Each structure stands twice: as structure tokens, then as C-alpha cells.
Amino acid sequence: MRVQFTVEEVWAMMDNVVEQVVDLKIGQKDRAAIRRWRSEDMSPGSPAMRLLAEKVNAELERVAIRTEASPIKKPDWL
């Protein structure tokens, strides 16, 4: 089974994480810088966002392949 996220789905995940970070007790300048970065550099159609989506999908595929091979190598008595 192959799972792959779209750029919009990865953006939604990233947006959720950024909101959690912004809610931390950080300075107003830092909060503004993070929000500016999110809105300017990491918009859903930006090259940086497409690259992040590619990296997330590549890592997801790597983990899936690793977990598929792992039970074959383990003895069943462990």
C-alpha cells in the first residue's frame, strides 16, 4: 500500500505545527517572523512547500519499506 500526501495536506500539517509553535511563550517579533515565513515562503504553491511535500513523502515511503522488511527478518518467538 502506498500513501502519498498532496502539497495541500502537507501544508495543513505544517500550518498546525506552526500554530502550536506560535502559541508558545515567544516574543512578539519572533511570532511575527514565523507567521511572515509561513505566509510568504511556505504558501501552498511555493517551491519550498513542494520540496517539503516531496521530502515528507520520501520519508514516509522509506519508513513503510523499512517496516515491511522488518517482520520478515525477526524470528516469530521474539
C-alpha positions in Angstrom: 0.0 0.0 0.0 1.4 3.4 -1.0 0.4 6.5 0.9 1.3 9.9 -0.5 0.3 13.4 0.7 -0.6 16.3 -1.5 1.1 19.6 -1.1 -2.1 21.0 0.5 -2.1 18.2 3.0 1.5 18.7 3.9 0.8 22.5 4.2 -2.1 21.8 6.6 0.2 19.6 8.8 2.9 22.3 8.7 0.4 25.0 9.5 -0.8 23.1 12.5 2.7 22.7 13.8 3.5 26.4 13.2 0.3 27.4 15.1 1.5 25.3 18.0 4.9 27.0 18.0 3.3 30.5 17.8 1.2 29.7 20.8 4.3 29.1 22.9 5.6 31.9 25.1 7.9 33.6 22.5 8.5 37.2 21.7 6.2 39.3 19.5 9.0 39.8 16.9 9.6 36.0 16.8 5.9 35.3 16.5 5.6 37.8 13.6 8.7 36.4 11.9 7.3 32.9 12.0 3.9 34.0 10.7 5.6 36.0 7.9 7.7 33.0 6.9 4.6 30.8 6.8 2.6 33.2 4.7 5.4 34.4 2.3 7.8 31.4 1.9 5.6 28.4 2.7 2.4 29.1 0.8 0.8 26.0 -0.7 2.0 26.8 -4.3 5.6 27.8 -3.4 8.7 25.8 -4.5 9.7 25.4 -0.8 6.3 23.9 0.0 6.5 21.5 -2.9 10.0 20.5 -1.8 8.8 19.9 1.8 5.9 17.7 0.4 8.4 15.7 -1.6 10.6 15.2 1.4 7.7 14.2 3.6 6.5 11.6 1.0 10.0 10.2 0.6 10.4 9.8 4.3 7.0 8.2 4.6 7.9 5.7 1.8 11.3 4.9 3.4 9.6 4.1 6.7 7.0 2.0 5.0 9.6 0.0 3.2 11.6 -0.5 6.4 8.6 -1.7 8.4 7.6 -4.1 5.6 11.0 -5.8 5.6 11.4 -5.8 9.3 8.9 -8.5 10.3 10.4 -10.9 7.7 13.8 -10.7 9.4 12.5 -11.1 13.0 12.0 -14.5 14.4 8.4 -15.1 15.5 9.3 -16.1 19.1 10.5 -12.6 19.9 
